[in-house]
Amino acid sequence: MSARRPSRLAEPSSREPDSAPAALRMPPLRIAAIDRDVKFLNQLAGQARPLGWTLIVHQGPVTATTLQGGRPHAVLIDIGLLGPRWDDWLVRHPGRIPNLGVVVCTGRSTVSQRVRGLHMGADDWITKPCHIEEVIARLHAIVRAHRFRPVLDQTPPLRRGVLELRPDLHDALAARRPVGLTRREFEILLHLARHAGHVVERERLYSEVWGYTMARGSRSVDTLVRKIRNKLANVSPGWHYIHTEKGVGYSFAAKRIPKRASGRGERR
């Protein structure tokens, strides 16, 4: 997908005014906005500029490479510009960028759309029309939450069997081959690997990776675990990693698959 060259509506000011709330006095942020609402963008720029924030505007959907080129701390997305496969775009592009805050800011939506967006990688969802001050505050909160997560970039690689997890890059290798996980998939696999040998309940896995309580009847964890298993099986067919504990959750243990059973993949 192509888009116009990104524009910058707000660049860092030379100094932060005394009127800026103390809670917002943090290193200047770079925010990417995928939006075409000129009035909204101008109001956002007007609030971002006094804080020393840089606002990088994309007029339509862009690739992860283009998005990452602006070195944003967070991306603000109007899903109305992404088409019917907006949820797939969330996974394929911002979902592949480590520690990127993802906030959907769009028009009216259904409960199922909001739930799906949050499951697929959005950290927050704001409905337009909205107050720009609230948008700024939510962006700040999301970036702060990412910054104060366990310090992954200082954690050494985790090796289990032929699997290597590199928290600093949000990257997984199996037999030195990239597994190709999204950010959420990597976080699930890393959490399970860090608790190897223990059963992790679905609800606990959801709350510790997503950051809030799992909705009744949600299958998000199961869906993503299935995707992780399939990706691992493609690059490391001789190993089992994630094991289902029926009625409870999942456990992690790197186990070789006997050659006569290797064609069964990661279904256990």
N, C-alpha and C positions, 0 to 999 in steps of 0.2 A: 504494500500500500504506500502510495506517495502522498506527500503533503507539501505545502509551501514552506519556504525557508522560515524557521522560527524567528519571531521578533521579540525584542525585549522592551516591555512597557515600563519596567521599573528597574533601575540600576541602584547599587548601594550609594547612599548619600555619604558625604564626608564625615558626618558625625550623627549620632543618635540624639534626638531632642529629649529634653528632660521630661516631656509629657508622655513618653512611651511608658506603658505599664512595666513595673519592675519584673513581673513574671515573664515578659517577652524579651528581656535583656539577655540575649544569648548570642553566640556567634551568628553573623548574618546568614540567612538561609537562601537557598536557590530553589525556587518553586517552578515546576513546569506546569503549564495549564493547557489542556486540550479543550478548546472552547472557541466559539465564534460570536458570542454575545458581547458586543462592543461596550455597552453600558456596564455590564457586569465586570468585564476585564478592566475598564477604566477605574471603576470603584475599587477593585482589588489592587490595582497598581497604586492608587492613591493611599491606600492603607499600608501597602508593603514598603513604599519608598521611605517613609520616615523611620522605619525599623531597620533600614539598611538591607532589606531583602531584594533579591533579583527575581523578576518574573519573566519566564521564558514562555512565549505563546506559540503553540502549534495549532494551525487552522484545521487539522484533521488527524486521523490516526497515523502514528509513526511506528517504526520498528524499535525494538529494544536498543539496537545500536545507536540510532538517532537520538532516542530519548536519553540514553546514558551519556551521549556526547556533551550534553549540557551540564553534566555533573549535578543533577538535582538532588535535593534531600527528600523531596516529596513531589508527587504529581497529582494535580486536580483535574478530574475528568468529567466531561459531560458525555454520558454514554449515548446521547442522541446522535452524536457524530460518528458512532462506531458501527452502526448497522445492526442487523438482527443477531450477529455473532459477537456481540460486545463482550459476552462472558468469556468466550474463547480468546479474544484479544487480551483481556486482563491476565489470563494465564500465560499466554505466549510472549508477552512483551514486558509490562512492568513486573509480572510475576517472576521474571528471570533475573531481575536486578537486585542484588543483595542489599538489605537495609533501606530500601526505598519505601517511604510512606505512600500509601495509595488511598486517595479520598475521592469518592464519586460525588459530584455536585451537579445535579441534573433536575429536570422537571418532574412532574407527577409520575409515580411509579407504583407498582403493586407490591404487596408484602412479599410475594414469591420472588419478584425481581430483586428486591433489597436483600432478602435472605440469600439468594443465589450469589449475588455480588459479593457479599461478605464472606461467603464460603469459598468463593473462587479467588480471593486474594485482596479484596478491598479492606482497608483498616477502618473506614468510616464511610457513612452515606449521608449526604445533606440534600434536602429537597428545596429547589428553587420555587418561588422567590425566597430569598434568605437574607439575613443581615451579614454584611461583609465582616463586621467585627467578630461574629461567631465563626465564620470561615477561617479567618486568621487564627483565632484561638484554637480551633480544631486542628489546623495544620501544625501549629506549634506543639500541641499536645501529642500528636502522632509522631512527629520528629523526635520529641523528647523521649517518648516511649521507646523508640528504636535505639536512641543513643544510650539509654540506661538499661537496655537488655543485658543479660550476661555477656561479658566482653568476648565475643566470638573471635574477633580478629587477633586475639592474643592466645588463642587456644591451639595447641599442636594438633596435627592430623590424627584422626581416630582410625585405627586399622582393625578390621575383623575379617578373618579369612582372606579373600583376595579383594575385599572391599576397603576403600580408603575414603574417608569423609574429611573434607577440608573446610572447617567452619569459617576461616578467613575469607574464602572465596564463595561460600555457599555452593560448593562443588563436590560431586561424588564420582569416584572412579572405581571401576570393577575390572580387575586384571589390566589396569592402566588404561582402560577405555572409558570415555565419558558416559555416564548413565543418562544424562539429559533430564534431570529433575527440575521442576519448577521450584520457586522459593518455598511454597507451602509443603510440597512433597519432601524437599530436603529437610525442612524443620521437623517433620514427622519422623523421617528415618533417623535423623540425628538424635531426637529425643528417645526413640526406642533403643538405639545403639548405646546411648549413655546409661540406659537402664537394662543392659543385657543381663539375661538370666532371671529377670523379674517380669511378672505379668502386669501390664499397664492397662487399666480399665479404659474403655472407650471415652467415658465422660471425663476422666482425668486427662487423657491424651488431648481431647478437644479443648478443655479449659486451659491447659498449659501451652498449647500451640496457638490457638485462636485468641485466647485471652478472655473468653467469656463462656458462660454456661451453654452446653449443648441443648438445642431445642428438642422437645419431645418428638421422637420418631425420625430425627435427622439421620441420614445415611452418609453424610459427608466424609466421615472418617473412613468408613468401609470403602467408599468410592475411590478415595485417594490412595488407600493402602493397596487396592487392586491395581491401580495404575503404577504405583511404585514397584510392585511385584513383577508386573509385566515388563517394565523397563529393566529391572535387574535380571530377569530371565533372558532378555535379549542379549545382554553383554556378558552375563555370567551364568550360563545355563547349568553348570555343574554344582551350583550351590543353592541352598535354602537360607534365607535370612529372617524373614518375618513369619511368625507362626501364629495361627489363630487359636485362641483359647476360648472355646465355644461358650457363649453366654456371658463372657466377661470382657475380653478385649484381645490384646496382642502381646506377644513376647518376641524378643530378638535373640537369635543365636545363629552364628555362622556354621552351617553344617553341610558337609559334602553330600551330594545326591549319588547313590550307587549307580554305576553306569547303566545297569539294566532298567533303571527308573528315571534316567536323566531326561527322557522325552516328556515327562509329565509337567515340567516347568515349575513355577512358583505357586502352586495351587494349594499347598498344604495349609 
